[in-house]
Amino acid sequence: MTMDQTINILEERRSALQNELDALKGQAEKNRLGQFATPIALAVDILEYASTLFNKGE
């Protein structure tokens, strides 16, 4: 399984759980608490960049 496939599977699970949690709070409460999700595309870009900062196999 590729990293992209793994990320997609995990993102589907995370998204489903996030939807359940979001249903428990109104928008005003989420805004007051500063809760927001990082878009998946941005998270993937950050992970890909971070992986270039570390030497593989060390």
QUIGIBEL-V871688 format. One record per helix or strand. SS is the DSSP state (hx for helix, st for strand). FROM is the first residue (numbers start at 1). TO is the last residue. If there is no record, write none. Layout:
ss = (SS,SS)
from = (FROM,FROM)
to = (TO,TO)
//
This chain:
ss = (hx,hx,hx)
from = (3,27,40)
to = (22,33,52)
//
